[in-house]
Each structure stands twice: as structure tokens, then as C-alpha cells.
């Protein structure tokens, strides 16, 4: 069975199920969910960058309630251990998908894109702009210029948000270009560049 699919019936009660994680009827946990590497499937979401964050939170809360060890407190040690593992997997999935940059990096990996270790390139002209902002930030901090620091934070925040919007558009383009492998590869490479730029900007923001 493909990893992004889930069984149509529960192995315990033979009822139809809608979640890869837990049965809707008897609330039995699916052991394979503990080691599932596709966070989108685990949370019952489409594999895409542009997700509904309210739906993400709603699904996480609902699934966490049924997967929480306390919910299975009267069951066997094996079931309680499974609940612990699935709860940990859910928490990892939620932390990864709720933040746009980490969600983009995760989705890029699922689609076969390069990691930051494999490709450290950034968009053309980005480094010169970043170095200038870095120098301005160092001068403002050295001089205790709070107004200038606020301006730089605003510039960096705008830059980060713009990069995230660009990444969102690239994922849309990637979806449309799935039939063309060469075009898809180029788009994934561009997403990696944009994500590398986001990392630079976030680092500067943490210093501002």
C-alpha cells in the first residue's frame, strides 16, 4: 500500500475508517502511523504548501485527543507505548507544518528537491543586499540606535514575507508542471534557493 494511502477498514472492528491514524468507531490506533514519514497524510491533509492553518490545528487537536496515552490508559502496555509514539509523531508533524518555512522545506524534500546541505545557493543579488543590511544592523546595534533597529527589523520582515509568497507561487507552478520532469526540477531548485534566502533573513532577524 502506498504511504500516502490509508486502509479502508479498521483491522479491529472492520468498520470503514477515514483516518490513517485512528478508527472512527472503536478508536483503535494504526501501528503504521507511528513510523509514517508523510506528515500531510498523518494529519489528513493534502500534500501542498498552501494549507488551511485552522484546519491543520483542528485536525491536530482532534487526532491528539484520540492518540494521547491518557485516552488509552486502561489498555495494554503495548497500546500505551504505541500511543506515546504516535503522539510524538503528531507533535513533530504539527510543528513542521504549522510554520511556512519548515513546511516548505519538508514538502520540498517529499517532492525530491535538494536539501540545504546539497545546495547552498541563493537568488541572484540576494547576498549583496543581505550584506548591506548586516552592516547596517551591526552599526545600529553598536550605536544603540533603536529607531534604526526597528527600521531594519521591518525591512527584514517584509523581505522574509516576500520570499515566503514567492515560495508559495513556486509550489503552485510546480503542481502545474508535474508532467514535465525537467521543468519541475528547475522549480524545485528555485524553491531551495528561496528557502536558503529565508534562512539568512531569519538569522538576521534573530540578531536585530
Order of alpha helices (4+ residues) and beta strands (2+ residues): alpha-alpha-alpha-alpha-alpha-alpha-alpha
